[in-house]
Amino acid sequence: MISHGKDLKIFSGNSNRALAEAICKELRLPLGDLECGHFSDGECFVSIYETVRGSDVFVIQSTCSPSTTASWSCW
């Protein structure tokens, strides 16, 4: 599928998981395993639970309102 030989990985942020799942279904790829959340002080964190080294990685994330929960800092 990928002509250059790299793995393709797709992750979903908090804003539109359904879109990311639809893209993965169309490409016949699993959705990447990650956790998005907030610390008690309101700061965002992201934990990726799989290796992405050497892969082409795409994050499906909207930047629409509200920007505090749909921003790249919380992808």
MARPADO-743305 format. One record per atom (N, C-alpha, C): residue in three letters; x, y, z. Coordinates in steps of 0.001 Angstrom, whole numbers, padded with zeros to 6 digits, always signed. Example, Ala and Ser with C-alpha at 12.3 -4.5 7.8 and 13.67 -1.06 7.14 Angstrom:
Ala+013190-005690+007800 Ala+012300-004500+007800 Ala+013200-003300+007800 Ser+012850-002250+007080 Ser+013670-001060+007140 Ser+012900+000030+007870 
//
This chain:
Met+000814-001193+000000 Met+000000+000000+000000 Met+000862+001263+000000 Ile+001870+001312+000854 Ile+002739+002478+000928 Ile+003982+002174+000085 Ser+004210+002963-000942 Ser+005273+002649-001893 Ser+006675+002882-001338 His+006823+003734-000354 His+008154+004040+000167 His+008573+003116+001296 Gly+007739+002174+001690 Gly+008107+001160+002661 Gly+007927+001527+004116 Lys+007498+002740+004438 Lys+007299+003128+005830 Lys+005907+002733+006301 Asp+005799+002456+007587 Asp+004492+002205+008184 Asp+003706+003501+008238 Leu+002412+003382+008122 Leu+001520+004524+008239 Leu+000738+004365+009537 Lys+000747+005389+010376 Lys+000017+005345+011646 Lys-000881+006569+011735 Ile-002103+006333+012183 Ile-003080+007404+012313 Ile-003565+007441+013748 Phe-003539+008638+014325 Phe-003995+008836+015695 Phe-005131+009843+015704 Ser-005961+009751+016724 Ser-007084+010664+016864 Ser-006910+011526+018100 Gly-007131+012822+017913 Gly-007203+013710+019063 Gly-008587+013627+019671 Asn-008914+014573+020522 Asn-010210+014562+021208 Asn-011360+015104+020378 Ser-011071+015838+019315 Ser-012132+016593+018650 Ser-013034+015780+017738 Asn-012504+014767+017039 Asn-013342+014053+016084 Asn-012868+012621+015892 Arg-013063+011814+016899 Arg-012641+010415+016838 Arg-013378+009655+015732 Ala-014648+009976+015518 Ala-015429+009288+014486 Ala-014805+009481+013101 Leu-014315+010684+012815 Leu-013652+010938+011538 Leu-012384+010101+011424 Ala-011586+010065+012475 Ala-010353+009273+012456 Ala-010663+007790+012264 Glu-011705+007288+012914 Glu-012099+005889+012743 Glu-012546+005610+011315 Ala-013274+006538+010703 Ala-013726+006374+009319 Ala-012534+006357+008352 Ile-011555+007217+008591 Ile-010353+007247+007756 Ile-009605+005928+007873 Cys-009453+005443+009101 Cys-008760+004172+009317 Cys-009499+003019+008659 Lys-010807+003032+008737 Lys-011600+001973+008096 Lys-011378+001988+006591 Glu-011395+003175+005997 Glu-011195+003310+004549 Glu-009803+002826+004137 Leu-008798+003122+004951 Leu-007420+002731+004653 Leu-007084+001324+005137 Arg-008026+000706+005851 Arg-007815-000639+006427 Arg-006605-000667+007357 Leu-006562+000332+008224 Leu-005499+000453+009218 Leu-006132+000564+010598 Pro-005442+000086+011636 Pro-005962+000287+012986 Pro-005710+001723+013442 Leu-006599+002228+014260 Leu-006401+003541+014860 Leu-005305+003426+015908 Gly-004388+004377+015917 Gly-003272+004343+016857 Gly-003739+004377+018303 Asp-002931+003769+019170 Asp-003262+003645+020586 Asp-002639+004792+021376 Leu-003483+005716+021809 Leu-002994+006816+022639 Leu-004047+007231+023645 Glu-003610+007996+024610 Glu-004497+008535+025642 Glu-004297+010043+025697 Cys-005394+010773+025632 Cys-005374+012235+025794 Cys-006084+012553+027103 Gly-005555+013467+027849 Gly-006211+013824+029098 Gly-005726+015146+029634 His-006156+015440+030835 His-005790+016704+031488 His-005275+016418+032888 Phe-004237+017127+033257 Phe-003751+017097+034627 Phe-004697+017908+035505 Ser-004560+017795+036800 Ser-005442+018516+037714 Ser-005329+020038+037576 Asp-004190+020510+037062 Asp-004034+021963+036872 Asp-004584+022441+035523 Gly-005184+021530+034726 Gly-005790+021897+033455 Gly-004905+021696+032242 Glu-003625+021462+032456 Glu-002722+021230+031329 Glu-003048+019890+030670 Cys-002811+019825+029356 Cys-003095+018612+028587 Cys-001900+017667+028601 Phe-002186+016369+028432 Phe-001119+015403+028212 Phe-001558+014409+027152 Val-000577+013857+026456 Val-000806+012811+025467 Val+000204+011714+025729 Ser-000265+010471+025813 Ser+000611+009315+025948 Ser+000368+008405+024754 Ile+001423+008103+023995 Ile+001325+007212+022844 Ile+001829+005845+023284 Tyr+001000+004822+023095 Tyr+001300+003487+023599 Tyr+001763+002524+022516 Glu+002435+003036+021504 Glu+003020+002183+020474 Glu+004204+002911+019848 Thr+005060+002159+019198 Thr+006243+002735+018578 Thr+005871+003458+017294 Val+006373+004674+017146 Val+006134+005442+015929 Val+007434+005744+015180 Arg+008544+005323+015721 Arg+009836+005595+015095 Arg+009874+005026+013683 Gly+010259+005857+012732 Gly+010386+005443+011344 Gly+009070+005379+010585 Ser+007981+005710+011244 Ser+006661+005651+010609 Ser+006227+007025+010127 Asp+005337+007040+009163 Asp+004643+008265+008793 Asp+003433+008366+009698 Val+003359+009428+010496 Val+002324+009567+011524 Val+001423+010747+011184 Phe+000117+010498+011268 Phe-000875+011539+011024 Phe-001792+011634+012231 Val-002086+012854+012640 Val-002991+013106+013757 Val-004238+013781+013196 Ile-005397+013173+013440 Ile-006662+013742+012999 Ile-007199+014558+014157 Gln-007150+015888+014005 Gln-007523+016774+015104 Gln-008021+018103+014553 Ser-009199+018483+014935 Ser-009767+019757+014530 Ser-009231+020868+015422 Thr-009228+022067+014889 Thr-008838+023227+015697 Thr-010010+024187+015854 Cys-011227+023657+015732 Cys-012412+024505+015867 Cys-012723+024778+017340 Ser-013706+025616+017577 Ser-014106+025958+018947 Ser-014689+024753+019650 Pro-014519+024606+020931 Pro-013726+025467+021817 Pro-012243+025144+021689 Ser-011457+026148+021500 Ser-010037+025939+021246 Ser-009290+025354+022432 Thr-009819+025488+023619 Thr-009134+024938+024798 Thr-009188+023419+024828 Thr-010186+022806+024189 Thr-010262+021350+024178 Thr-009989+020771+022810 Ala-009913+021587+021779 Ala-009649+021102+020418 Ala-008432+021776+019829 Ser-007365+021821+020583 Ser-006146+022463+020094 Ser-005053+021421+019954 Trp-003974+021795+019295 Trp-002864+020874+019128 Trp-002219+020502+020449 Ser-002358+021356+021439 Ser-001750+021018+022732 Ser-002457+019842+023388 Cys-003665+019536+022951 Cys-004408+018404+023521 Cys-004628+017309+022504 Trp-003894+017278+021438 Trp-004165+016306+020390 Trp-004056+014939+020914 
//
